[in-house]
């Protein structure tokens, strides 16, 4: 009986693979269309403040500031880079390698770079962002309601057309939130000589596939409701934000009460709040080329952190209800949206678990045909990762690339372990969350450390 159940699951994986390919093609087609119709925006009166919350980023901060300055700030008087340091920084580090000192120097050298220091030794990225936005809003000629706030990470490298496209859409439409998604292949060349390189490369392709075929695809579904904002729809699609590449107006920022400082991840709850408001999260057809973890340990920890996003769905539900006085319909609607988000946590952990169970059953019962069925279904499930990589090559997004043969070999060798690690990280995240609920002590969000070679 168990074997028949697992065969049905294997067929389900094949079906999911087809759905993944469909979603990838839909998103890819939209990207090509938007890029084709993209016109460079002229100087625009509204200002953009690029917020860069940093902690122990001395090895990359100067390069990041140069990247943003050269591509998005030079020749313009409406774009500023705001580097937000924190007292949590190790002040005993070598002064020339300390993020705080580097941020101060950069601000002194360039009038378009602003340094804001969060004075507390505790807190997380949400605290840094909220503090900086409050500080900028209180200044004379600071952030105004018609401006845009952009949030990026220290390793972010958005494509050069990004800001002009956002300016154009912001000027034309009634859109207040934009989300740029990640292409996580930036440091693949450095992975080629690392232990477990096939697993790490598979993970970078998996995350890129997720950005196109899941995050962007779900964002595109919201476009169908763009003319129906006055009616709260029960079937409104859930979309969530990610912590980099987010553009938001101060007005919407104030409406949601800023970035949540109470939750493990500030981006998932923000997406739920915006979906509840039926506030369009407009996808950006250009990517933020970012780094993927270069060790199994960091990959495991990073995904455990991310798992808190969907896992805390009902905590978000309770948090939103506590701060509002909604009718029964509005409460039920938020519950539905929260449940959609929680399903991501279920699928995250169930998929790898069922594959592992199928392989164990096949080995215990010495059933070669059964093992082949389970293995074939998982192999097909890895194909969309290769397709997403092909699409990125077609879009000429990765700054560097490996050959198609190398990408295919990496998936063949590493996708199984990558997918199992994906599931294992969910178990770790669940364990940490249960421990938090029992002890009442907030789980510390672990920083993803990447060994950069230059």
C-alpha positions as CSV (number, residue, x, y, z in Angstrom):
1,X,0.0,0.0,0.0
2,X,2.8,2.4,0.9
3,X,4.6,1.7,-2.4
4,X,1.4,2.6,-4.4
5,X,1.1,5.8,-2.4
6,X,4.7,6.8,-3.1
7,X,4.2,6.0,-6.8
8,X,1.3,8.5,-6.8
9,X,3.6,11.0,-5.1
10,X,6.2,10.4,-7.8
11,X,3.6,11.1,-10.5
12,X,2.8,14.2,-8.6
13,X,6.4,15.3,-8.8
14,X,6.3,14.9,-12.6
15,X,3.1,17.0,-12.7
16,X,4.8,19.6,-10.6
17,X,7.7,19.7,-13.0
18,X,5.4,20.5,-15.8
19,X,3.8,23.2,-13.8
20,X,7.2,24.6,-13.0
21,X,8.1,24.8,-16.7
22,X,4.8,26.5,-17.4
23,X,5.3,29.1,-14.7
24,X,8.9,29.7,-15.9
25,X,7.8,30.3,-19.5
26,X,5.0,32.7,-18.4
27,X,7.4,34.8,-16.3
28,X,10.2,34.6,-18.9
29,X,7.7,35.8,-21.7
30,X,6.6,38.7,-19.5
31,X,10.2,39.7,-18.8
32,X,11.1,39.8,-22.5
33,X,8.0,41.8,-23.3
34,X,8.6,44.4,-20.6
35,X,12.3,44.7,-21.5
36,X,11.4,45.3,-25.1
37,X,9.0,48.0,-24.2
38,X,11.4,49.6,-21.7
39,X,12.2,53.3,-22.4
40,X,14.9,55.1,-20.4
41,X,13.4,57.6,-18.1
42,X,14.6,61.2,-18.0
43,X,15.4,63.1,-14.8
44,X,12.4,62.7,-12.6
45,X,11.6,65.0,-9.7
46,X,10.9,62.2,-7.1
47,X,13.9,61.0,-5.2
48,X,15.0,57.5,-4.5
49,X,16.8,56.6,-1.3
50,X,18.7,53.3,-1.5
51,X,18.8,51.8,2.0
52,X,21.7,49.5,2.6
53,X,21.6,47.9,6.1
54,X,25.0,46.4,6.8
55,X,26.7,44.3,9.5
56,X,30.3,43.1,9.2
57,X,30.5,43.9,5.5
58,X,33.9,45.6,5.4
59,X,35.2,43.3,2.7
60,X,32.6,44.4,0.2
61,X,31.1,47.7,1.2
62,X,33.4,50.0,-0.8
63,X,32.8,47.9,-3.9
64,X,29.0,48.0,-3.4
65,X,29.0,51.8,-2.9
66,X,31.0,52.2,-6.1
67,X,28.6,49.9,-8.0
68,X,25.5,51.9,-7.0
69,X,27.2,55.2,-7.4
70,X,28.5,54.4,-10.9
71,X,25.3,52.8,-12.3
72,X,22.5,54.7,-10.5
73,X,23.7,57.9,-8.9
74,X,26.3,59.5,-11.2
75,X,24.9,62.4,-13.2
76,X,21.6,62.4,-11.2
77,X,20.5,64.6,-8.3
78,X,17.6,62.5,-7.2
79,X,19.2,59.2,-6.0
80,X,21.0,58.7,-2.7
81,X,22.7,55.7,-1.1
82,X,22.0,55.4,2.7
83,X,24.4,53.1,4.5
84,X,22.9,52.0,7.8
85,X,25.5,50.6,10.2
86,X,24.7,49.2,13.7
87,X,26.3,49.2,17.1
88,X,26.2,45.4,17.0
89,X,29.3,45.7,14.7
90,X,32.4,44.4,16.3
91,X,34.1,47.7,17.3
92,X,37.2,45.8,18.3
93,X,38.0,44.9,14.7
94,X,40.8,46.5,12.8
95,X,39.7,50.1,12.2
96,X,40.5,50.0,8.5
97,X,38.4,46.9,8.1
98,X,35.4,48.1,10.2
99,X,32.1,48.6,8.4
100,X,31.3,51.7,10.5
101,X,34.5,53.5,9.7
102,X,34.3,52.7,6.0
103,X,30.7,54.0,5.9
104,X,31.8,57.2,7.5
105,X,34.6,57.7,5.0
106,X,32.3,57.0,2.0
107,X,29.8,59.6,3.3
108,X,32.6,62.2,3.7
109,X,33.9,61.5,0.2
110,X,30.5,61.6,-1.7
111,X,27.6,63.9,-0.9
112,X,25.1,61.5,-2.3
113,X,26.1,58.8,0.2
114,X,24.5,59.2,3.6
115,X,25.7,57.3,6.7
116,X,23.2,56.6,9.5
117,X,24.3,54.6,12.6
118,X,21.7,52.5,14.6
119,X,22.9,53.1,18.2
120,X,21.6,49.9,19.8
121,X,23.7,46.7,20.2
122,X,20.7,44.5,19.8
123,X,18.1,44.5,17.1
124,X,18.1,43.3,13.5
125,X,17.8,44.5,10.0
126,X,14.2,45.7,10.5
127,X,15.3,47.9,13.4
128,X,18.1,49.4,11.2
129,X,15.7,50.2,8.4
130,X,13.0,51.7,10.6
131,X,15.5,53.8,12.5
132,X,17.0,55.1,9.2
133,X,13.7,55.9,7.6
134,X,12.5,57.8,10.7
135,X,15.8,59.7,10.8
136,X,15.6,60.6,7.1
137,X,11.9,61.6,7.4
138,X,12.7,64.0,10.3
139,X,15.4,65.8,8.3
140,X,14.7,69.0,6.4
141,X,14.4,68.1,2.7
142,X,14.4,64.5,3.7
143,X,12.2,61.7,2.5
144,X,8.8,62.9,1.2
145,X,5.6,60.9,0.6
146,X,6.1,61.0,-3.1
147,X,9.6,59.6,-3.0
148,X,10.7,56.0,-3.1
149,X,12.6,53.9,-0.6
150,X,14.7,51.0,-2.1
151,X,16.2,48.3,0.1
152,X,19.2,46.2,-0.9
153,X,21.9,44.0,0.6
154,X,25.6,44.5,0.7
155,X,26.1,41.8,-2.0
156,X,23.3,43.2,-4.3
157,X,24.1,44.0,-7.8
158,X,20.9,45.1,-9.6
159,X,21.0,45.3,-13.3
160,X,21.7,48.8,-14.7
161,X,18.2,49.3,-16.2
162,X,16.4,48.7,-12.9
163,X,16.0,52.2,-11.6
164,X,15.0,53.7,-14.9
165,X,12.3,51.1,-15.4
166,X,11.0,51.6,-11.9
167,X,11.0,55.4,-12.4
168,X,9.0,55.0,-15.6
169,X,6.3,52.8,-14.0
170,X,6.2,54.9,-10.9
171,X,5.6,58.0,-13.0
172,X,3.0,56.4,-15.3
173,X,0.9,54.3,-12.9
174,X,-0.6,54.1,-9.5
175,X,1.9,51.6,-8.2
176,X,3.5,52.2,-4.8
177,X,5.5,48.9,-4.3
178,X,7.9,47.3,-6.6
179,X,9.8,44.0,-6.1
180,X,13.0,43.0,-7.8
181,X,13.9,39.4,-7.7
182,X,17.2,37.7,-7.4
183,X,19.5,35.8,-9.8
184,X,21.7,33.8,-7.4
185,X,24.4,32.8,-9.9
186,X,26.8,35.7,-9.2
187,X,29.5,33.6,-7.4
188,X,29.1,30.4,-9.3
189,X,32.6,30.8,-10.9
190,X,34.1,30.8,-7.4
191,X,32.2,27.6,-6.5
192,X,33.8,25.5,-9.2
193,X,36.8,24.7,-7.1
194,X,35.0,24.2,-3.8
195,X,34.0,21.0,-2.0
196,X,30.5,20.0,-2.8
197,X,30.5,22.3,-5.8
198,X,27.7,20.4,-7.6
199,X,25.4,20.8,-4.6
200,X,26.2,24.5,-4.2
201,X,25.7,25.3,-7.9
202,X,22.5,23.3,-7.8
203,X,21.3,25.4,-4.9
204,X,22.1,28.6,-6.7
205,X,20.1,27.5,-9.7
206,X,17.2,26.3,-7.5
207,X,16.9,29.7,-5.8
208,X,17.0,31.4,-9.2
209,X,14.3,29.1,-10.4
210,X,12.2,29.9,-7.3
211,X,12.6,33.7,-8.0
212,X,11.3,33.4,-11.6
213,X,8.9,30.5,-11.5
214,X,7.4,31.1,-8.1
215,X,7.9,34.6,-6.8
216,X,7.6,36.5,-10.1
217,X,4.9,34.2,-11.4
218,X,2.8,34.9,-8.3
219,X,3.4,38.6,-8.6
220,X,2.1,38.5,-12.1
221,X,-1.2,37.0,-11.0
222,X,-1.8,40.2,-9.0
223,X,-1.9,42.2,-12.2
224,X,-5.3,40.7,-13.0
225,X,-6.8,42.5,-10.0
226,X,-5.2,45.9,-10.7
227,X,-8.5,47.5,-11.7
228,X,-10.4,45.9,-8.9
229,X,-8.8,47.5,-5.8
230,X,-12.1,48.8,-4.5
231,X,-13.5,45.3,-3.9
232,X,-11.7,43.0,-1.5
233,X,-11.5,39.7,-3.2
234,X,-11.3,36.4,-1.3
235,X,-9.3,34.8,-4.2
236,X,-6.7,37.6,-4.3
237,X,-3.3,35.9,-4.8
238,X,-0.8,36.0,-2.0
239,X,2.5,37.4,-2.8
240,X,5.4,38.1,-0.4
241,X,8.3,40.5,-0.5
242,X,11.9,39.6,-0.2
243,X,14.5,41.5,1.7
244,X,16.4,43.0,-1.2
245,X,15.2,44.8,-4.3
246,X,12.2,46.2,-2.6
247,X,10.9,49.6,-3.6
248,X,8.2,51.2,-1.4
249,X,6.7,54.7,-0.9
250,X,6.9,56.3,2.6
251,X,3.1,56.5,2.6
252,X,2.7,52.7,2.2
253,X,5.5,52.2,4.7
254,X,3.7,54.2,7.3
255,X,0.3,52.5,6.5
256,X,1.8,49.0,7.4
257,X,3.5,50.4,10.4
258,X,7.1,50.0,9.1
259,X,9.1,46.8,8.9
260,X,8.1,44.3,11.6
261,X,10.6,44.1,14.4
262,X,8.7,41.3,16.2
263,X,9.0,38.6,13.5
264,X,12.0,36.5,12.5
265,X,11.8,37.8,8.9
266,X,10.4,41.2,8.1
267,X,9.7,40.6,4.4
268,X,7.2,37.7,4.5
269,X,4.8,39.6,6.9
270,X,5.1,42.7,4.7
271,X,4.0,40.7,1.7
272,X,1.0,39.4,3.7
273,X,0.1,42.9,4.8
274,X,0.2,44.3,1.3
275,X,-1.8,41.3,-0.1
276,X,-4.4,42.0,2.6
277,X,-4.6,45.6,1.4
278,X,-4.7,44.4,-2.3
279,X,-1.7,46.7,-2.8
280,X,0.0,45.6,-6.0
281,X,3.6,44.3,-5.6
282,X,4.8,45.2,-9.0
283,X,7.5,42.7,-10.3
284,X,10.6,44.2,-11.9
285,X,11.8,42.6,-15.2
286,X,15.4,43.1,-14.2
287,X,17.3,41.1,-11.6
288,X,19.4,41.7,-8.6
289,X,22.4,39.4,-9.2
290,X,23.2,38.1,-5.7
291,X,25.5,35.5,-4.2
292,X,24.5,32.1,-3.0
293,X,26.1,30.4,0.0
294,X,29.5,28.8,-0.8
295,X,29.4,26.1,1.9
296,X,26.8,23.5,2.9
297,X,26.8,24.8,6.5
298,X,25.9,28.3,5.4
299,X,23.3,27.0,2.9
300,X,21.7,25.0,5.6
301,X,21.5,27.9,8.0
302,X,20.3,30.4,5.4
303,X,17.4,28.1,4.4
304,X,16.5,27.6,8.0
305,X,16.2,31.3,8.4
306,X,14.1,31.6,5.3
307,X,11.8,28.8,6.5
308,X,10.6,31.0,9.3
309,X,8.9,33.2,6.7
310,X,6.1,30.8,5.8
311,X,6.3,29.0,9.2
312,X,5.2,32.0,11.1
313,X,2.1,32.7,8.9
314,X,-0.4,32.4,11.7
315,X,1.7,34.5,14.0
316,X,1.5,37.2,11.2
317,X,-2.3,36.6,11.2
318,X,-2.6,37.2,14.9
319,X,-0.2,40.2,14.7
320,X,-2.3,41.9,12.0
321,X,-5.6,41.3,13.8
322,X,-4.2,42.8,17.1
323,X,-3.5,46.0,15.3
324,X,-6.8,46.4,13.5
325,X,-10.6,46.2,14.0
326,X,-11.7,44.2,11.0
327,X,-15.1,42.7,10.2
328,X,-15.5,38.9,10.1
329,X,-15.1,38.9,6.4
330,X,-11.8,40.8,6.6
331,X,-10.6,38.5,9.3
332,X,-11.5,35.4,7.3
333,X,-9.8,36.8,4.3
334,X,-6.5,37.4,6.1
335,X,-6.8,33.9,7.5
336,X,-7.1,32.5,3.9
337,X,-4.0,34.5,2.8
338,X,-2.1,33.3,5.9
339,X,-3.1,29.8,5.1
340,X,-1.8,30.1,1.6
341,X,1.5,31.3,3.0
342,X,1.6,28.4,5.5
343,X,1.2,25.9,2.6
344,X,4.6,27.0,1.4
345,X,6.0,25.7,4.7
346,X,4.2,22.4,4.3
347,X,5.3,21.8,0.7
348,X,8.9,22.8,1.7
349,X,9.2,20.0,4.2
350,X,6.9,17.3,2.8
351,X,8.4,17.1,-0.7
352,X,12.0,16.1,0.3
353,X,10.6,13.9,3.1
354,X,8.5,11.8,0.6
355,X,11.4,11.4,-1.8
356,X,13.6,10.2,1.1
357,X,10.9,7.8,2.3
358,X,10.5,6.5,-1.3
359,X,14.2,5.7,-1.6
360,X,14.3,4.1,1.8
361,X,11.3,1.8,1.0
362,X,13.0,0.9,-2.3
363,X,16.3,0.0,-0.7
364,X,14.6,-2.0,2.2
365,X,12.5,-4.0,-0.2
366,X,15.3,-4.4,-2.8
367,X,12.9,-3.1,-5.5
368,X,15.0,-1.7,-8.4
369,X,12.1,-0.7,-10.5
370,X,10.6,1.3,-7.6
371,X,13.9,3.0,-7.0
372,X,14.1,4.0,-10.7
373,X,10.6,5.5,-10.6
374,X,11.4,7.6,-7.5
375,X,14.8,8.6,-8.9
376,X,13.3,9.5,-12.4
377,X,10.6,11.7,-10.8
378,X,13.2,13.6,-8.8
379,X,15.4,13.9,-11.9
380,X,12.5,15.4,-13.9
381,X,11.8,17.7,-10.9
382,X,15.3,19.1,-11.4
383,X,14.9,20.0,-15.0
384,X,13.1,23.4,-14.3
385,X,16.3,24.5,-12.5
386,X,18.3,24.0,-15.7
387,X,15.6,25.8,-17.8
388,X,15.7,28.8,-15.4
389,X,19.5,28.9,-15.9
390,X,19.0,28.8,-19.7
391,X,16.6,31.7,-19.4
392,X,19.1,33.7,-17.4
393,X,21.7,33.1,-20.0
394,X,19.3,34.2,-22.7
395,X,18.5,37.4,-20.8
396,X,22.3,37.9,-20.3
397,X,21.7,38.4,-16.6
398,X,24.6,36.5,-14.9
399,X,27.8,38.5,-14.8
400,X,29.6,35.2,-15.3
401,X,28.4,31.8,-16.3
402,X,29.3,28.2,-16.6
403,X,28.7,26.1,-19.7
404,X,25.5,24.3,-20.2
405,X,27.4,21.0,-19.9
406,X,28.8,22.1,-16.5
407,X,25.4,23.2,-15.3
408,X,23.8,19.9,-16.3
409,X,26.5,17.9,-14.7
410,X,26.1,19.9,-11.5
411,X,22.4,19.2,-11.4
412,X,22.9,15.5,-12.1
413,X,25.5,15.2,-9.3
414,X,24.2,17.6,-6.8
415,X,20.4,18.2,-7.1
416,X,19.4,15.2,-4.9
417,X,21.6,16.3,-2.0
418,X,20.6,20.0,-2.6
419,X,16.9,19.0,-2.4
420,X,17.4,16.8,0.7
421,X,19.3,19.7,2.4
422,X,16.4,21.9,1.5
423,X,14.1,19.7,3.4
424,X,16.5,19.2,6.3
425,X,16.8,23.0,6.8
426,X,13.1,23.1,7.2
427,X,13.2,20.6,10.0
428,X,15.9,22.7,11.6
429,X,13.9,25.8,11.3
430,X,10.8,24.1,12.7
431,X,12.9,22.9,15.7
432,X,14.2,26.3,16.4
433,X,10.7,27.8,16.2
434,X,9.3,25.1,18.6
435,X,12.1,25.9,21.0
436,X,11.2,29.6,20.7
437,X,7.6,28.9,21.5
438,X,8.4,26.7,24.5
439,X,11.2,28.9,26.0
440,X,9.7,32.3,25.1
441,X,13.2,33.4,23.9
442,X,13.4,34.9,20.4
443,X,15.5,33.0,18.0
444,X,18.5,34.9,16.8
445,X,18.6,35.3,13.0
446,X,21.9,33.9,11.7
447,X,24.0,35.9,9.3
448,X,24.9,34.2,6.0
449,X,28.7,34.5,5.7
450,X,30.2,34.1,2.3
451,X,34.0,33.7,1.8
452,X,34.7,36.3,-1.0
453,X,37.9,36.0,-3.0
454,X,37.6,39.5,-4.5
